[in-house]
Amino acid sequence: MLAFIIRRVLQSILVLLIVGLTAFSMFRFVGDPIDNMLGQERTAADIERLREQLGLDQAFPVQYYKFLTEAAQGNFGVSYRQGRPVAEILLERAPATLELAAVSGILAIAFGIAFGVFTAIRRNGVLANAIMSASLIGVSLPTFLIGILLIYIFSVELGWLPSFGRGETVQIGNWSTGLLTATGLKALVLPSITLGLYQMTLIMRLVRSEMLEVLRQDYIRFARARGLRDRVINFRHALKNTMVPVITVIGLQVGAIIAFAIITETVFQWPGVGLLFINAVQFVDIPVMAAYLMLISVMFVGINLIVDILYFFIDPRLRVDRAGGH
C-alpha cells in the first residue's frame, strides 16, 4: 500500500513539473506585459529598468526555476496589473469559485446518481425516458449557451433571479460567503445549474449504464431467486458494485467543475478566479495566469491521487493483484 501511494505521489509531482513547464513556456507567446504596464511616453531606459525589476531579462530556465521554487512556498509573485501579491488576490477570489464549484458538484453528484439509479430501475417507464431525453440537453449544449438560455428565461423574461454578480456577501474571518444571505443564494442558482448540468448528465448516464450492466449479472439473478426484495437488491448489491467505476469519473468531474468554472464565471460575471484569469490574459498578467494554471493542475492531480487511493480500498481486486505481485 505504501509503495502504491509513493509511486502515485512521484507520478503526480512529475505531472505538475511538466504542466508548469508547458504553461510557463506558453506565456512567452501571449504578449509582452511591459507594453501594458508602461504608457505611450515610455523610453527604452524605462522598459529595460522595468524588465530588470520583473526578472524578465533573465534566461528562461532561470525564470522557470525561480517560479517553481517560489510557487512551492506559496509565493506566485506580484500581479503586473494590480501591483499586489498574486497569492493575496487568489485568496480574495477563491471563496467565490470554491462555493460555486461545491454547490455545483453537490447538485451534479446527488441528482446524477439519483436519476441514474431511477432510469436504470425504471428503464421502460415514461418518466425515465423523459429524463433520458432531457439529459441530451446537458450533454449536447455548450456551457456558455446553457447559461445564456437560463439568463434569458429566469432573469430577462421572468425576472426571478439575477443575471450577474455574487449578491451580498458576509465576511467570516478571511472567508467571504454568499450562502448566508438571500441575494447571495439567489445569485448562486443560475451559475451552479449552468456549471453542474453537464457533469450531472454525464454521471447520470454512466450510473445508468453501469447499473444496467450489474443488474444483468448472475449474482443479481441469484439474489432475486432467493426472494430478496427489490430495494435490497438494487441499493445494497447493485448500487454498491455500480459505484466502483463511477467513483473515478466523479473525481475527474469534480476537478472539471473547478476548471470549467472559468466559462460560467465569464457568462455570469462571477467574481472568482476564473474571471480573474480571463482578465489576466487580456492584460498579459503572467504571474496570475501561471498561478491559476498551477492551482488547477494541483487540484486535478490531488483529486486523481485521492481517487486512486479510494479505488484501491473500494475494489478488492486491486488489493489481491498487489498481494499477488501482479
C-alpha positions as protocol buffer text, in pm:
chain_id: "A"
residue {
  index: 1
  type: MET
  ca { x: 0 y: 0 z: 0 }
}
residue {
  index: 2
  type: LEU
  ca { x: 279 y: 243 z: 92 }
}
residue {
  index: 3
  type: ALA
  ca { x: 468 y: 167 z: -227 }
}
residue {
  index: 4
  type: PHE
  ca { x: 149 y: 229 z: -426 }
}
residue {
  index: 5
  type: ILE
  ca { x: 98 y: 573 z: -266 }
}
residue {
  index: 6
  type: ILE
  ca { x: 464 y: 672 z: -309 }
}
residue {
  index: 7
  type: ARG
  ca { x: 456 y: 577 z: -676 }
}
residue {
  index: 8
  type: ARG
  ca { x: 138 y: 780 z: -732 }
}
residue {
  index: 9
  type: VAL
  ca { x: 285 y: 1080 z: -548 }
}
residue {
  index: 10
  type: LEU
  ca { x: 601 y: 1071 z: -760 }
}
residue {
  index: 11
  type: GLN
  ca { x: 392 y: 1048 z: -1076 }
}
residue {
  index: 12
  type: SER
  ca { x: 185 y: 1344 z: -958 }
}
residue {
  index: 13
  type: ILE
  ca { x: 497 y: 1555 z: -897 }
}
residue {
  index: 14
  type: LEU
  ca { x: 624 y: 1472 z: -1246 }
}
residue {
  index: 15
  type: VAL
  ca { x: 290 y: 1577 z: -1398 }
}
residue {
  index: 16
  type: LEU
  ca { x: 299 y: 1908 z: -1209 }
}
residue {
  index: 17
  type: LEU
  ca { x: 651 y: 1982 z: -1331 }
}
residue {
  index: 18
  type: ILE
  ca { x: 551 y: 1914 z: -1691 }
}
residue {
  index: 19
  type: VAL
  ca { x: 236 y: 2126 z: -1662 }
}
residue {
  index: 20
  type: GLY
  ca { x: 432 y: 2409 z: -1504 }
}
residue {
  index: 21
  type: LEU
  ca { x: 692 y: 2399 z: -1780 }
}
residue {
  index: 22
  type: THR
  ca { x: 426 y: 2392 z: -2053 }
}
residue {
  index: 23
  type: ALA
  ca { x: 227 y: 2677 z: -1903 }
}
residue {
  index: 24
  type: PHE
  ca { x: 533 y: 2891 z: -1838 }
}
residue {
  index: 25
  type: SER
  ca { x: 654 y: 2832 z: -2195 }
}
residue {
  index: 26
  type: MET
  ca { x: 318 y: 2930 z: -2346 }
}
residue {
  index: 27
  type: PHE
  ca { x: 316 y: 3262 z: -2164 }
}
residue {
  index: 28
  type: ARG
  ca { x: 620 y: 3375 z: -2364 }
}
residue {
  index: 29
  type: PHE
  ca { x: 395 y: 3392 z: -2671 }
}
residue {
  index: 30
  type: VAL
  ca { x: 86 y: 3571 z: -2535 }
}
residue {
  index: 31
  type: GLY
  ca { x: 242 y: 3916 z: -2545 }
}
residue {
  index: 32
  type: ASP
  ca { x: 476 y: 4149 z: -2361 }
}
residue {
  index: 33
  type: PRO
  ca { x: 338 y: 4277 z: -2028 }
}
residue {
  index: 34
  type: ILE
  ca { x: 570 y: 4577 z: -2047 }
}
residue {
  index: 35
  type: ASP
  ca { x: 353 y: 4723 z: -2324 }
}
residue {
  index: 36
  type: ASN
  ca { x: 52 y: 4733 z: -2089 }
}
residue {
  index: 37
  type: MET
  ca { x: 235 y: 4845 z: -1778 }
}
residue {
  index: 38
  type: LEU
  ca { x: 406 y: 5150 z: -1927 }
}
residue {
  index: 39
  type: GLY
  ca { x: 237 y: 5440 z: -2102 }
}
residue {
  index: 40
  type: GLN
  ca { x: 289 y: 5572 z: -2452 }
}
residue {
  index: 41
  type: GLU
  ca { x: 565 y: 5809 z: -2337 }
}
residue {
  index: 42
  type: ARG
  ca { x: 790 y: 5531 z: -2213 }
}
residue {
  index: 43
  type: THR
  ca { x: 1155 y: 5532 z: -2302 }
}
residue {
  index: 44
  type: ALA
  ca { x: 1394 y: 5250 z: -2375 }
}
residue {
  index: 45
  type: ALA
  ca { x: 1551 y: 5306 z: -2033 }
}
residue {
  index: 46
  type: ASP
  ca { x: 1211 y: 5271 z: -1865 }
}
residue {
  index: 47
  type: ILE
  ca { x: 1149 y: 4946 z: -2049 }
}
residue {
  index: 48
  type: GLU
  ca { x: 1484 y: 4798 z: -1953 }
}
residue {
  index: 49
  type: ARG
  ca { x: 1451 y: 4908 z: -1590 }
}
residue {
  index: 50
  type: LEU
  ca { x: 1104 y: 4751 z: -1552 }
}
residue {
  index: 51
  type: ARG
  ca { x: 1211 y: 4437 z: -1734 }
}
residue {
  index: 52
  type: GLU
  ca { x: 1500 y: 4401 z: -1491 }
}
residue {
  index: 53
  type: GLN
  ca { x: 1274 y: 4460 z: -1189 }
}
residue {
  index: 54
  type: LEU
  ca { x: 1035 y: 4187 z: -1305 }
}
residue {
  index: 55
  type: GLY
  ca { x: 1317 y: 3947 z: -1385 }
}
residue {
  index: 56
  type: LEU
  ca { x: 1216 y: 3924 z: -1750 }
}
residue {
  index: 57
  type: ASP
  ca { x: 1573 y: 3996 z: -1862 }
}
residue {
  index: 58
  type: GLN
  ca { x: 1692 y: 3663 z: -1723 }
}
residue {
  index: 59
  type: ALA
  ca { x: 1721 y: 3339 z: -1918 }
}
residue {
  index: 60
  type: PHE
  ca { x: 1411 y: 3121 z: -1945 }
}
residue {
  index: 61
  type: PRO
  ca { x: 1549 y: 2831 z: -1731 }
}
residue {
  index: 62
  type: VAL
  ca { x: 1634 y: 3081 z: -1456 }
}
residue {
  index: 63
  type: GLN
  ca { x: 1284 y: 3234 z: -1468 }
}
residue {
  index: 64
  type: TYR
  ca { x: 1124 y: 2889 z: -1460 }
}
residue {
  index: 65
  type: TYR
  ca { x: 1339 y: 2771 z: -1168 }
}
residue {
  index: 66
  type: LYS
  ca { x: 1259 y: 3085 z: -968 }
}
residue {
  index: 67
  type: PHE
  ca { x: 889 y: 3040 z: -1046 }
}
residue {
  index: 68
  type: LEU
  ca { x: 887 y: 2678 z: -922 }
}
residue {
  index: 69
  type: THR
  ca { x: 1083 y: 2748 z: -604 }
}
residue {
  index: 70
  type: GLU
  ca { x: 866 y: 3047 z: -516 }
}
residue {
  index: 71
  type: ALA
  ca { x: 542 y: 2864 z: -607 }
}
residue {
  index: 72
  type: ALA
  ca { x: 637 y: 2572 z: -382 }
}
residue {
  index: 73
  type: GLN
  ca { x: 639 y: 2823 z: -94 }
}
residue {
  index: 74
  type: GLY
  ca { x: 302 y: 2972 z: -192 }
}
residue {
  index: 75
  type: ASN
  ca { x: 458 y: 3283 z: -345 }
}
residue {
  index: 76
  type: PHE
  ca { x: 347 y: 3346 z: -704 }
}
residue {
  index: 77
  type: GLY
  ca { x: 499 y: 3689 z: -740 }
}
residue {
  index: 78
  type: VAL
  ca { x: 330 y: 4026 z: -788 }
}
residue {
  index: 79
  type: SER
  ca { x: 48 y: 4091 z: -1032 }
}
residue {
  index: 80
  type: TYR
  ca { x: 159 y: 4306 z: -1323 }
}
residue {
  index: 81
  type: ARG
  ca { x: -186 y: 4462 z: -1338 }
}
residue {
  index: 82
  type: GLN
  ca { x: -273 y: 4528 z: -974 }
}
residue {
  index: 83
  type: GLY
  ca { x: 73 y: 4553 z: -824 }
}
residue {
  index: 84
  type: ARG
  ca { x: -27 y: 4322 z: -537 }
}
residue {
  index: 85
  type: PRO
  ca { x: 89 y: 3972 z: -437 }
}
residue {
  index: 86
  type: VAL
  ca { x: -83 y: 3712 z: -653 }
}
residue {
  index: 87
  type: ALA
  ca { x: -142 y: 3486 z: -352 }
}
residue {
  index: 88
  type: GLU
  ca { x: -337 y: 3765 z: -182 }
}
residue {
  index: 89
  type: ILE
  ca { x: -552 y: 3821 z: -491 }
}
residue {
  index: 90
  type: LEU
  ca { x: -623 y: 3449 z: -526 }
}
residue {
  index: 91
  type: LEU
  ca { x: -727 y: 3423 z: -161 }
}
residue {
  index: 92
  type: GLU
  ca { x: -977 y: 3703 z: -218 }
}
residue {
  index: 93
  type: ARG
  ca { x: -1126 y: 3537 z: -527 }
}
residue {
  index: 94
  type: ALA
  ca { x: -1106 y: 3172 z: -417 }
}
residue {
  index: 95
  type: PRO
  ca { x: -1417 y: 3167 z: -190 }
}
residue {
  index: 96
  type: ALA
  ca { x: -1644 y: 3264 z: -480 }
}
residue {
  index: 97
  type: THR
  ca { x: -1509 y: 2990 z: -708 }
}
residue {
  index: 98
  type: LEU
  ca { x: -1496 y: 2723 z: -437 }
}
residue {
  index: 99
  type: GLU
  ca { x: -1854 y: 2791 z: -324 }
}
residue {
  index: 100
  type: LEU
  ca { x: -1978 y: 2781 z: -683 }
}
residue {
  index: 101
  type: ALA
  ca { x: -1786 y: 2460 z: -752 }
}
residue {
  index: 102
  type: ALA
  ca { x: -1902 y: 2298 z: -425 }
}
residue {
  index: 103
  type: VAL
  ca { x: -2271 y: 2370 z: -486 }
}
residue {
  index: 104
  type: SER
  ca { x: -2244 y: 2261 z: -850 }
}
residue {
  index: 105
  type: GLY
  ca { x: -2060 y: 1943 z: -753 }
}
residue {
  index: 106
  type: ILE
  ca { x: -2313 y: 1850 z: -485 }
}
residue {
  index: 107
  type: LEU
  ca { x: -2602 y: 1904 z: -727 }
}
residue {
  index: 108
  type: ALA
  ca { x: -2429 y: 1711 z: -1005 }
}
residue {
  index: 109
  type: ILE
  ca { x: -2338 y: 1412 z: -787 }
}
residue {
  index: 110
  type: ALA
  ca { x: -2665 y: 1392 z: -593 }
}
residue {
  index: 111
  type: PHE
  ca { x: -2900 y: 1431 z: -888 }
}
residue {
  index: 112
  type: GLY
  ca { x: -2672 y: 1241 z: -1124 }
}
residue {
  index: 113
  type: ILE
  ca { x: -2665 y: 931 z: -906 }
}
residue {
  index: 114
  type: ALA
  ca { x: -3036 y: 958 z: -816 }
}
residue {
  index: 115
  type: PHE
  ca { x: -3151 y: 999 z: -1176 }
}
residue {
  index: 116
  type: GLY
  ca { x: -2910 y: 732 z: -1296 }
}
residue {
  index: 117
  type: VAL
  ca { x: -3042 y: 476 z: -1049 }
}
residue {
  index: 118
  type: PHE
  ca { x: -3403 y: 571 z: -1122 }
}
residue {
  index: 119
  type: THR
  ca { x: -3366 y: 547 z: -1500 }
}
residue {
  index: 120
  type: ALA
  ca { x: -3190 y: 211 z: -1465 }
}
residue {
  index: 121
  type: ILE
  ca { x: -3456 y: 62 z: -1236 }
}
residue {
  index: 122
  type: ARG
  ca { x: -3749 y: 210 z: -1430 }
}
residue {
  index: 123
  type: ARG
  ca { x: -3580 y: 194 z: -1770 }
}
residue {
  index: 124
  type: ASN
  ca { x: -3905 y: 134 z: -1959 }
}
residue {
  index: 125
  type: GLY
  ca { x: -4108 y: 397 z: -1773 }
}
residue {
  index: 126
  type: VAL
  ca { x: -4234 y: 716 z: -1930 }
}
residue {
  index: 127
  type: LEU
  ca { x: -4066 y: 939 z: -1671 }
}
residue {
  index: 128
  type: ALA
  ca { x: -3733 y: 759 z: -1709 }
}
residue {
  index: 129
  type: ASN
  ca { x: -3742 y: 802 z: -2086 }
}
residue {
  index: 130
  type: ALA
  ca { x: -3832 y: 1169 z: -2043 }
}
residue {
  index: 131
  type: ILE
  ca { x: -3533 y: 1219 z: -1811 }
}
residue {
  index: 132
  type: MET
  ca { x: -3302 y: 1048 z: -2058 }
}
residue {
  index: 133
  type: SER
  ca { x: -3431 y: 1265 z: -2341 }
}
residue {
  index: 134
  type: ALA
  ca { x: -3388 y: 1582 z: -2135 }
}
residue {
  index: 135
  type: SER
  ca { x: -3035 y: 1478 z: -2044 }
}
residue {
  index: 136
  type: LEU
  ca { x: -2936 y: 1524 z: -2407 }
}
residue {
  index: 137
  type: ILE
  ca { x: -2961 y: 1899 z: -2347 }
}
residue {
  index: 138
  type: GLY
  ca { x: -2692 y: 1891 z: -2082 }
}
residue {
  index: 139
  type: VAL
  ca { x: -2466 y: 1671 z: -2294 }
}
residue {
  index: 140
  type: SER
  ca { x: -2514 y: 1847 z: -2627 }
}
residue {
  index: 141
  type: LEU
  ca { x: -2532 y: 2219 z: -2550 }
}
residue {
  index: 142
  type: PRO
  ca { x: -2212 y: 2409 z: -2457 }
}
residue {
  index: 143
  type: THR
  ca { x: -2192 y: 2558 z: -2110 }
}
residue {
  index: 144
  type: PHE
  ca { x: -2200 y: 2921 z: -2219 }
}
residue {
  index: 145
  type: LEU
  ca { x: -2515 y: 2864 z: -2426 }
}
residue {
  index: 146
  type: ILE
  ca { x: -2691 y: 2697 z: -2132 }
}
residue {
  index: 147
  type: GLY
  ca { x: -2601 y: 2995 z: -1917 }
}
residue {
  index: 148
  type: ILE
  ca { x: -2733 y: 3244 z: -2173 }
}
residue {
  index: 149
  type: LEU
  ca { x: -3060 y: 3049 z: -2206 }
}
residue {
  index: 150
  type: LEU
  ca { x: -3107 y: 3042 z: -1828 }
}
residue {
  index: 151
  type: ILE
  ca { x: -3036 y: 3415 z: -1806 }
}
residue {
  index: 152
  type: TYR
  ca { x: -3289 y: 3488 z: -2080 }
}
residue {
  index: 153
  type: ILE
  ca { x: -3564 y: 3275 z: -1922 }
}
residue {
  index: 154
  type: PHE
  ca { x: -3521 y: 3339 z: -1549 }
}
residue {
  index: 155
  type: SER
  ca { x: -3364 y: 3686 z: -1550 }
}
residue {
  index: 156
  type: VAL
  ca { x: -3487 y: 3866 z: -1861 }
}
residue {
  index: 157
  type: GLU
  ca { x: -3832 y: 3715 z: -1913 }
}
residue {
  index: 158
  type: LEU
  ca { x: -3939 y: 3609 z: -1563 }
}
residue {
  index: 159
  type: GLY
  ca { x: -3717 y: 3839 z: -1358 }
}
residue {
  index: 160
  type: TRP
  ca { x: -3685 y: 3583 z: -1080 }
}
residue {
  index: 161
  type: LEU
  ca { x: -3307 y: 3558 z: -1047 }
}
residue {
  index: 162
  type: PRO
  ca { x: -3012 y: 3793 z: -1101 }
}
residue {
  index: 163
  type: SER
  ca { x: -2812 y: 3757 z: -1421 }
}
residue {
  index: 164
  type: PHE
  ca { x: -2469 y: 3856 z: -1291 }
}
residue {
  index: 165
  type: GLY
  ca { x: -2264 y: 3911 z: -978 }
}
residue {
  index: 166
  type: ARG
  ca { x: -2246 y: 3728 z: -649 }
}
residue {
  index: 167
  type: GLY
  ca { x: -2504 y: 3920 z: -448 }
}
residue {
  index: 168
  type: GLU
  ca { x: -2450 y: 4031 z: -92 }
}
residue {
  index: 169
  type: THR
  ca { x: -2173 y: 3850 z: 96 }
}
residue {
  index: 170
  type: VAL
  ca { x: -2082 y: 3806 z: 462 }
}
residue {
  index: 171
  type: GLN
  ca { x: -1725 y: 3808 z: 587 }
}
residue {
  index: 172
  type: ILE
  ca { x: -1635 y: 3522 z: 821 }
}
residue {
  index: 173
  type: GLY
  ca { x: -1269 y: 3565 z: 909 }
}
residue {
  index: 174
  type: ASN
  ca { x: -1081 y: 3564 z: 579 }
}
residue {
  index: 175
  type: TRP
  ca { x: -1368 y: 3390 z: 400 }
}
residue {
  index: 176
  type: SER
  ca { x: -1643 y: 3580 z: 219 }
}
residue {
  index: 177
  type: THR
  ca { x: -1960 y: 3379 z: 166 }
}
residue {
  index: 178
  type: GLY
  ca { x: -2288 y: 3443 z: -10 }
}
residue {
  index: 179
  type: LEU
  ca { x: -2453 y: 3133 z: 135 }
}
residue {
  index: 180
  type: LEU
  ca { x: -2582 y: 3325 z: 437 }
}
residue {
  index: 181
  type: THR
  ca { x: -2771 y: 3598 z: 251 }
}
residue {
  index: 182
  type: ALA
  ca { x: -3087 y: 3585 z: 41 }
}
residue {
  index: 183
  type: THR
  ca { x: -2934 y: 3774 z: -252 }
}
residue {
  index: 184
  type: GLY
  ca { x: -2624 y: 3555 z: -237 }
}
residue {
  index: 185
  type: LEU
  ca { x: -2828 y: 3236 z: -257 }
}
residue {
  index: 186
  type: LYS
  ca { x: -3038 y: 3374 z: -544 }
}
residue {
  index: 187
  type: ALA
  ca { x: -2727 y: 3477 z: -734 }
}
residue {
  index: 188
  type: LEU
  ca { x: -2584 y: 3127 z: -692 }
}
residue {
  index: 189
  type: VAL
  ca { x: -2875 y: 2939 z: -850 }
}
residue {
  index: 190
  type: LEU
  ca { x: -2820 y: 3003 z: -1222 }
}
residue {
  index: 191
  type: PRO
  ca { x: -2438 y: 2972 z: -1223 }
}
residue {
  index: 192
  type: SER
  ca { x: -2444 y: 2649 z: -1022 }
}
residue {
  index: 193
  type: ILE
  ca { x: -2701 y: 2489 z: -1251 }
}
residue {
  index: 194
  type: THR
  ca { x: -2508 y: 2602 z: -1558 }
}
residue {
  index: 195
  type: LEU
  ca { x: -2179 y: 2466 z: -1425 }
}
residue {
  index: 196
  type: GLY
  ca { x: -2315 y: 2139 z: -1289 }
}
residue {
  index: 197
  type: LEU
  ca { x: -2560 y: 2040 z: -1563 }
}
residue {
  index: 198
  type: TYR
  ca { x: -2308 y: 1875 z: -1794 }
}
residue {
  index: 199
  type: GLN
  ca { x: -2142 y: 1685 z: -1510 }
}
residue {
  index: 200
  type: MET
  ca { x: -2483 y: 1577 z: -1376 }
}
residue {
  index: 201
  type: THR
  ca { x: -2595 y: 1431 z: -1708 }
}
residue {
  index: 202
  type: LEU
  ca { x: -2261 y: 1259 z: -1758 }
}
residue {
  index: 203
  type: ILE
  ca { x: -2273 y: 1099 z: -1412 }
}
residue {
  index: 204
  type: MET
  ca { x: -2640 y: 1004 z: -1461 }
}
residue {
  index: 205
  type: ARG
  ca { x: -2579 y: 828 z: -1792 }
}
residue {
  index: 206
  type: LEU
  ca { x: -2274 y: 649 z: -1657 }
}
residue {
  index: 207
  type: VAL
  ca { x: -2455 y: 530 z: -1343 }
}
residue {
  index: 208
  type: ARG
  ca { x: -2746 y: 411 z: -1553 }
}
residue {
  index: 209
  type: SER
  ca { x: -2520 y: 222 z: -1793 }
}
residue {
  index: 210
  type: GLU
  ca { x: -2315 y: 59 z: -1516 }
}
residue {
  index: 211
  type: MET
  ca { x: -2620 y: -32 z: -1309 }
}
residue {
  index: 212
  type: LEU
  ca { x: -2795 y: -193 z: -1606 }
}
residue {
  index: 213
  type: GLU
  ca { x: -2482 y: -400 z: -1659 }
}
residue {
  index: 214
  type: VAL
  ca { x: -2469 y: -503 z: -1293 }
}
residue {
  index: 215
  type: LEU
  ca { x: -2839 y: -595 z: -1288 }
}
residue {
  index: 216
  type: ARG
  ca { x: -2769 y: -850 z: -1564 }
}
residue {
  index: 217
  type: GLN
  ca { x: -2509 y: -1034 z: -1356 }
}
residue {
  index: 218
  type: ASP
  ca { x: -2569 y: -1386 z: -1229 }
}
residue {
  index: 219
  type: TYR
  ca { x: -2542 y: -1295 z: -860 }
}
residue {
  index: 220
  type: ILE
  ca { x: -2829 y: -1048 z: -902 }
}
residue {
  index: 221
  type: ARG
  ca { x: -3042 y: -1320 z: -1058 }
}
residue {
  index: 222
  type: PHE
  ca { x: -2946 y: -1549 z: -773 }
}
residue {
  index: 223
  type: ALA
  ca { x: -3049 y: -1282 z: -522 }
}
residue {
  index: 224
  type: ARG
  ca { x: -3387 y: -1250 z: -693 }
}
residue {
  index: 225
  type: ALA
  ca { x: -3426 y: -1628 z: -687 }
}
residue {
  index: 226
  type: ARG
  ca { x: -3366 y: -1624 z: -312 }
}
residue {
  index: 227
  type: GLY
  ca { x: -3662 y: -1392 z: -277 }
}
residue {
  index: 228
  type: LEU
  ca { x: -3477 y: -1076 z: -168 }
}
residue {
  index: 229
  type: ARG
  ca { x: -3673 y: -755 z: -200 }
}
residue {
  index: 230
  type: ASP
  ca { x: -3604 y: -530 z: -498 }
}
residue {
  index: 231
  type: ARG
  ca { x: -3494 y: -247 z: -271 }
}
residue {
  index: 232
  type: VAL
  ca { x: -3229 y: -465 z: -109 }
}
residue {
  index: 233
  type: ILE
  ca { x: -3108 y: -593 z: -447 }
}
residue {
  index: 234
  type: ASN
  ca { x: -3098 y: -252 z: -612 }
}
residue {
  index: 235
  type: PHE
  ca { x: -2941 y: -47 z: -333 }
}
residue {
  index: 236
  type: ARG
  ca { x: -2739 y: -294 z: -127 }
}
residue {
  index: 237
  type: HIS
  ca { x: -2597 y: -513 z: -402 }
}
residue {
  index: 238
  type: ALA
  ca { x: -2632 y: -348 z: -743 }
}
residue {
  index: 239
  type: LEU
  ca { x: -2561 y: 14 z: -648 }
}
residue {
  index: 240
  type: LYS
  ca { x: -2255 y: -76 z: -440 }
}
residue {
  index: 241
  type: ASN
  ca { x: -2091 y: -252 z: -733 }
}
residue {
  index: 242
  type: THR
  ca { x: -2205 y: 16 z: -974 }
}
residue {
  index: 243
  type: MET
  ca { x: -2019 y: 288 z: -783 }
}
residue {
  index: 244
  type: VAL
  ca { x: -1675 y: 128 z: -818 }
}
residue {
  index: 245
  type: PRO
  ca { x: -1607 y: 257 z: -1173 }
}
residue {
  index: 246
  type: VAL
  ca { x: -1826 y: 566 z: -1122 }
}
residue {
  index: 247
  type: ILE
  ca { x: -1606 y: 699 z: -841 }
}
residue {
  index: 248
  type: THR
  ca { x: -1318 y: 760 z: -1082 }
}
residue {
  index: 249
  type: VAL
  ca { x: -1538 y: 961 z: -1317 }
}
residue {
  index: 250
  type: ILE
  ca { x: -1691 y: 1158 z: -1029 }
}
residue {
  index: 251
  type: GLY
  ca { x: -1345 y: 1251 z: -908 }
}
residue {
  index: 252
  type: LEU
  ca { x: -1245 y: 1374 z: -1251 }
}
residue {
  index: 253
  type: GLN
  ca { x: -1570 y: 1568 z: -1288 }
}
residue {
  index: 254
  type: VAL
  ca { x: -1515 y: 1745 z: -957 }
}
residue {
  index: 255
  type: GLY
  ca { x: -1186 y: 1871 z: -1096 }
}
residue {
  index: 256
  type: ALA
  ca { x: -1353 y: 1959 z: -1425 }
}
residue {
  index: 257
  type: ILE
  ca { x: -1612 y: 2167 z: -1240 }
}
residue {
  index: 258
  type: ILE
  ca { x: -1338 y: 2387 z: -1096 }
}
residue {
  index: 259
  type: ALA
  ca { x: -1159 y: 2411 z: -1431 }
}
residue {
  index: 260
  type: PHE
  ca { x: -1475 y: 2480 z: -1635 }
}
residue {
  index: 261
  type: ALA
  ca { x: -1586 y: 2745 z: -1386 }
}
residue {
  index: 262
  type: ILE
  ca { x: -1390 y: 2989 z: -1600 }
}
residue {
  index: 263
  type: ILE
  ca { x: -1667 y: 2981 z: -1866 }
}
residue {
  index: 264
  type: THR
  ca { x: -1952 y: 3010 z: -1619 }
}
residue {
  index: 265
  type: GLU
  ca { x: -1783 y: 3291 z: -1429 }
}
residue {
  index: 266
  type: THR
  ca { x: -1735 y: 3482 z: -1754 }
}
residue {
  index: 267
  type: VAL
  ca { x: -2101 y: 3445 z: -1856 }
}
residue {
  index: 268
  type: PHE
  ca { x: -2235 y: 3547 z: -1515 }
}
residue {
  index: 269
  type: GLN
  ca { x: -1952 y: 3788 z: -1426 }
}
residue {
  index: 270
  type: TRP
  ca { x: -1895 y: 3579 z: -1115 }
}
residue {
  index: 271
  type: PRO
  ca { x: -1604 y: 3733 z: -917 }
}
residue {
  index: 272
  type: GLY
  ca { x: -1395 y: 3416 z: -889 }
}
residue {
  index: 273
  type: VAL
  ca { x: -1051 y: 3303 z: -1000 }
}
residue {
  index: 274
  type: GLY
  ca { x: -1183 y: 3204 z: -1344 }
}
residue {
  index: 275
  type: LEU
  ca { x: -1287 y: 3559 z: -1427 }
}
residue {
  index: 276
  type: LEU
  ca { x: -959 y: 3677 z: -1277 }
}
residue {
  index: 277
  type: PHE
  ca { x: -774 y: 3452 z: -1525 }
}
residue {
  index: 278
  type: ILE
  ca { x: -967 y: 3593 z: -1823 }
}
residue {
  index: 279
  type: ASN
  ca { x: -879 y: 3947 z: -1718 }
}
residue {
  index: 280
  type: ALA
  ca { x: -518 y: 3841 z: -1667 }
}
residue {
  index: 281
  type: VAL
  ca { x: -499 y: 3705 z: -2023 }
}
residue {
  index: 282
  type: GLN
  ca { x: -625 y: 4034 z: -2163 }
}
residue {
  index: 283
  type: PHE
  ca { x: -361 y: 4227 z: -1965 }
}
residue {
  index: 284
  type: VAL
  ca { x: -83 y: 3966 z: -2012 }
}
residue {
  index: 285
  type: ASP
  ca { x: -58 y: 3933 z: -1634 }
}
residue {
  index: 286
  type: ILE
  ca { x: 179 y: 3635 z: -1642 }
}
residue {
  index: 287
  type: PRO
  ca { x: 210 y: 3574 z: -1263 }
}
residue {
  index: 288
  type: VAL
  ca { x: -169 y: 3549 z: -1227 }
}
residue {
  index: 289
  type: MET
  ca { x: -203 y: 3320 z: -1529 }
}
residue {
  index: 290
  type: ALA
  ca { x: 78 y: 3094 z: -1411 }
}
residue {
  index: 291
  type: ALA
  ca { x: -62 y: 3076 z: -1057 }
}
residue {
  index: 292
  type: TYR
  ca { x: -411 y: 2993 z: -1184 }
}
residue {
  index: 293
  type: LEU
  ca { x: -295 y: 2710 z: -1410 }
}
residue {
  index: 294
  type: MET
  ca { x: -69 y: 2566 z: -1142 }
}
residue {
  index: 295
  type: LEU
  ca { x: -350 y: 2570 z: -885 }
}
residue {
  index: 296
  type: ILE
  ca { x: -587 y: 2399 z: -1128 }
}
residue {
  index: 297
  type: SER
  ca { x: -320 y: 2139 z: -1200 }
}
residue {
  index: 298
  type: VAL
  ca { x: -262 y: 2078 z: -829 }
}
residue {
  index: 299
  type: MET
  ca { x: -637 y: 2030 z: -779 }
}
residue {
  index: 300
  type: PHE
  ca { x: -665 y: 1785 z: -1067 }
}
residue {
  index: 301
  type: VAL
  ca { x: -359 y: 1587 z: -962 }
}
residue {
  index: 302
  type: GLY
  ca { x: -466 y: 1587 z: -598 }
}
residue {
  index: 303
  type: ILE
  ca { x: -816 y: 1468 z: -683 }
}
residue {
  index: 304
  type: ASN
  ca { x: -678 y: 1193 z: -907 }
}
residue {
  index: 305
  type: LEU
  ca { x: -444 y: 1083 z: -630 }
}
residue {
  index: 306
  type: ILE
  ca { x: -731 y: 1066 z: -380 }
}
residue {
  index: 307
  type: VAL
  ca { x: -945 y: 875 z: -630 }
}
residue {
  index: 308
  type: ASP
  ca { x: -666 y: 623 z: -693 }
}
residue {
  index: 309
  type: ILE
  ca { x: -627 y: 561 z: -321 }
}
residue {
  index: 310
  type: LEU
  ca { x: -1005 y: 529 z: -269 }
}
residue {
  index: 311
  type: TYR
  ca { x: -1024 y: 295 z: -567 }
}
residue {
  index: 312
  type: PHE
  ca { x: -756 y: 81 z: -407 }
}
residue {
  index: 313
  type: PHE
  ca { x: -969 y: 42 z: -92 }
}
residue {
  index: 314
  type: ILE
  ca { x: -1304 y: 1 z: -267 }
}
residue {
  index: 315
  type: ASP
  ca { x: -1205 y: -250 z: -533 }
}
residue {
  index: 316
  type: PRO
  ca { x: -1075 y: -569 z: -365 }
}
residue {
  index: 317
  type: ARG
  ca { x: -933 y: -694 z: -695 }
}
residue {
  index: 318
  type: LEU
  ca { x: -657 y: -431 z: -679 }
}
residue {
  index: 319
  type: ARG
  ca { x: -553 y: -546 z: -333 }
}
residue {
  index: 320
  type: VAL
  ca { x: -546 y: -905 z: -449 }
}
residue {
  index: 321
  type: ASP
  ca { x: -333 y: -814 z: -752 }
}
residue {
  index: 322
  type: ARG
  ca { x: -87 y: -619 z: -536 }
}
residue {
  index: 323
  type: ALA
  ca { x: -64 y: -901 z: -286 }
}
residue {
  index: 324
  type: GLY
  ca { x: -4 y: -1149 z: -569 }
}
residue {
  index: 325
  type: GLY
  ca { x: 269 y: -932 z: -717 }
}
residue {
  index: 326
  type: HIS
  ca { x: 91 y: -867 z: -1048 }
}
